[in-house]
Amino acid sequence: MNAVHDTMARQGLVRPRDGRMLGGVCAGLGRRFGLDPWIARLLFVVILFVIPGSQILIYPVLWLLMPSEETVYSPQTPPAPPTTW
């Protein structure tokens, strides 16, 4: 699962902390493709009307696969203190 999270994070597919409505999937997709989150949500709903049902399955899968922004960009270890000579 970490390999999938790493791959998506490298491609810019992360769920942002800001702008989330439910899980942040549409906001993350909008950010990745240069769209406002509201436009991404609107496109999601329009596609839901055109191809019924597929997004109901895709959204939870992306919610699980897309890493959250705070887990991707948070430091794993604190920085080492500066050394003085």
C-alpha positions as CSV (number, residue, x, y, z in Angstrom):
1,M,0.0,0.0,0.0
2,N,2.9,2.4,0.7
3,A,4.2,1.8,-2.8
4,V,0.9,3.0,-4.2
5,H,0.9,6.0,-1.9
6,D,4.4,6.9,-3.0
7,T,3.6,6.5,-6.7
8,M,0.5,8.8,-6.4
9,A,2.4,11.3,-4.3
10,R,5.1,11.5,-7.0
11,Q,2.5,12.1,-9.6
12,G,0.9,14.9,-7.5
13,L,-2.2,13.0,-6.5
14,V,-2.6,13.8,-2.9
15,R,-5.7,14.7,-0.8
16,P,-5.1,18.3,0.4
17,R,-5.7,19.5,3.9
18,D,-7.5,22.6,2.7
19,G,-10.5,22.5,0.5
20,R,-11.8,19.1,1.5
21,M,-15.6,18.5,1.4
22,L,-15.7,14.8,2.1
23,G,-12.4,13.0,1.6
24,G,-10.5,15.5,-0.5
25,V,-10.5,13.3,-3.6
26,C,-12.0,15.9,-5.9
27,A,-9.9,18.7,-4.4
28,G,-6.8,16.6,-5.0
29,L,-7.7,15.7,-8.6
30,G,-8.6,19.4,-9.2
31,R,-5.2,20.5,-7.8
32,R,-3.4,17.9,-9.9
33,F,-5.0,18.9,-13.2
34,G,-5.0,22.7,-12.4
35,L,-8.7,23.1,-11.7
36,D,-10.5,24.8,-8.9
37,P,-11.9,22.2,-6.4
38,W,-15.5,23.3,-7.2
39,I,-15.0,22.8,-10.9
40,A,-13.6,19.3,-10.2
41,R,-16.6,18.5,-8.0
42,L,-19.0,19.8,-10.7
43,L,-17.3,17.6,-13.3
44,F,-17.6,14.7,-11.0
45,V,-21.4,15.2,-10.7
46,V,-21.8,15.8,-14.4
47,I,-19.9,12.6,-15.2
48,L,-22.0,10.8,-12.6
49,F,-25.1,11.7,-14.7
50,V,-23.5,10.7,-18.0
51,I,-22.0,7.4,-16.7
52,P,-24.2,6.4,-13.7
53,G,-22.6,4.5,-10.9
54,S,-19.0,4.4,-11.8
55,Q,-18.0,7.3,-9.6
56,I,-19.7,5.8,-6.6
57,L,-17.1,3.0,-6.9
58,I,-14.2,5.1,-8.0
59,Y,-14.4,7.7,-5.2
60,P,-13.9,5.4,-2.2
61,V,-11.1,3.5,-4.1
62,L,-9.3,6.8,-4.7
63,W,-9.9,7.9,-1.1
64,L,-8.1,4.8,0.0
65,L,-5.3,5.0,-2.6
66,M,-4.5,8.7,-2.6
67,P,-2.3,9.7,0.4
68,S,-3.3,12.6,2.6
69,E,-1.2,15.7,2.2
70,E,-0.1,15.7,5.8
71,T,1.3,12.2,5.6
72,V,3.2,12.9,2.4
73,Y,4.8,16.2,3.3
74,S,5.3,15.8,7.1
75,P,8.9,15.2,8.1
76,Q,9.6,11.7,9.1
77,T,12.5,12.6,11.5
78,P,13.4,15.9,13.0
79,P,16.2,17.8,11.5
80,A,19.6,17.3,13.0
81,P,20.9,20.2,15.1
82,P,23.5,22.3,13.3
83,T,27.1,21.5,14.2
84,T,29.6,24.2,15.0
85,W,33.3,23.9,14.6
